[in-house]
Amino acid sequence: NQANIPVITLDRQATKGEVVSHIASDNVLGGKIAGDYIAKKAGEGAKVIELQGIAGTSAARERGEGFQQAVAAHKFNVLASQPADFDRIKG
């Protein structure tokens, strides 16, 4: 912003600076939809492992919140939960 360049964030919020616009999906809803889909395919009370994106990011926190709503609603048995950093080798 010191260079008078407008900052627009996409799907993740900035912690500093002046943001003129923020474009984002509803990550909480996305997490819930993912959980509902798992319930449809695997059934109520399914055993699941939750692989997250990059730990601590707003998108990961929000998706996790929505997924936890589905976990409670469908009584999933979460065997493990870990960040995978959007890396197929880690997850």
C-alpha positions as CSV (number, residue, x, y, z in Angstrom):
1,N,0.0,0.0,0.0
2,Q,3.0,2.3,0.4
3,A,3.4,2.2,-3.4
4,N,-0.4,3.0,-3.9
5,I,-1.0,-0.4,-5.4
6,P,-4.6,-1.6,-4.5
7,V,-4.5,-5.0,-2.7
8,I,-7.2,-7.6,-3.5
9,T,-7.2,-10.9,-1.6
10,L,-8.6,-14.1,-2.9
11,D,-10.0,-16.7,-0.5
12,R,-7.6,-15.9,2.3
13,Q,-7.5,-12.8,4.4
14,A,-4.5,-10.6,4.8
15,T,-3.2,-9.8,8.3
16,K,-1.6,-6.5,7.4
17,G,-2.1,-3.6,5.0
18,E,-5.2,-2.0,3.5
19,V,-7.3,-4.5,1.4
20,V,-9.6,-2.8,-1.0
21,S,-11.6,-5.9,-1.9
22,H,-11.8,-9.5,-0.7
23,I,-13.2,-12.3,-2.9
24,A,-13.9,-15.6,-1.2
25,S,-15.9,-18.8,-1.2
26,D,-18.0,-19.8,1.8
27,N,-15.4,-22.2,3.2
28,V,-17.6,-23.2,6.2
29,L,-20.3,-24.3,3.8
30,G,-17.8,-26.1,1.6
31,G,-16.5,-28.1,4.6
32,K,-20.1,-29.0,5.5
33,I,-20.9,-30.0,2.0
34,A,-17.8,-32.3,1.9
35,G,-18.9,-33.9,5.1
36,D,-22.4,-34.4,3.9
37,Y,-21.1,-36.0,0.7
38,I,-19.0,-38.4,2.8
39,A,-22.1,-39.3,4.8
40,K,-24.0,-40.0,1.5
41,K,-21.2,-42.3,0.2
42,A,-19.9,-43.9,3.4
43,G,-23.0,-43.7,5.6
44,E,-23.8,-42.4,9.1
45,G,-21.3,-43.1,11.7
46,A,-18.5,-43.7,9.1
47,K,-14.9,-44.0,10.2
48,V,-13.0,-41.1,8.6
49,I,-9.6,-39.5,8.6
50,E,-9.6,-35.7,8.1
51,L,-6.8,-34.3,6.0
52,Q,-6.6,-30.5,6.2
53,G,-4.9,-27.9,4.0
54,I,-2.3,-25.6,5.5
55,A,-2.7,-25.4,9.2
56,G,-3.7,-22.1,10.6
57,T,-4.9,-20.5,7.4
58,S,-8.4,-18.9,7.4
59,A,-9.5,-21.3,4.7
60,A,-8.4,-24.4,6.6
61,R,-10.0,-23.1,9.8
62,E,-13.3,-22.3,8.1
63,R,-13.5,-25.6,6.1
64,G,-12.6,-27.5,9.3
65,E,-15.5,-25.7,11.1
66,G,-17.9,-26.8,8.4
67,F,-16.6,-30.3,8.4
68,Q,-17.0,-30.5,12.2
69,Q,-20.6,-29.6,11.8
70,A,-21.0,-32.6,9.4
71,V,-19.0,-34.8,11.8
72,A,-21.5,-34.0,14.6
73,A,-24.6,-34.3,12.4
74,H,-23.6,-37.6,10.9
75,K,-21.9,-39.0,14.0
76,F,-18.6,-39.8,12.2
77,N,-15.9,-41.6,14.0
78,V,-12.8,-39.4,13.3
79,L,-9.8,-41.7,13.6
80,A,-7.2,-39.0,12.9
81,S,-6.9,-35.4,11.7
82,Q,-3.8,-33.8,10.4
83,P,-2.6,-31.0,8.0
84,A,-1.5,-32.2,4.6
85,D,-0.5,-28.8,3.2
86,F,-2.2,-29.5,-0.1
87,D,0.5,-32.0,-0.9
88,R,-0.5,-35.4,-2.1
89,I,2.7,-37.0,-0.7
90,K,1.7,-35.8,2.8
91,G,-2.0,-36.8,2.5
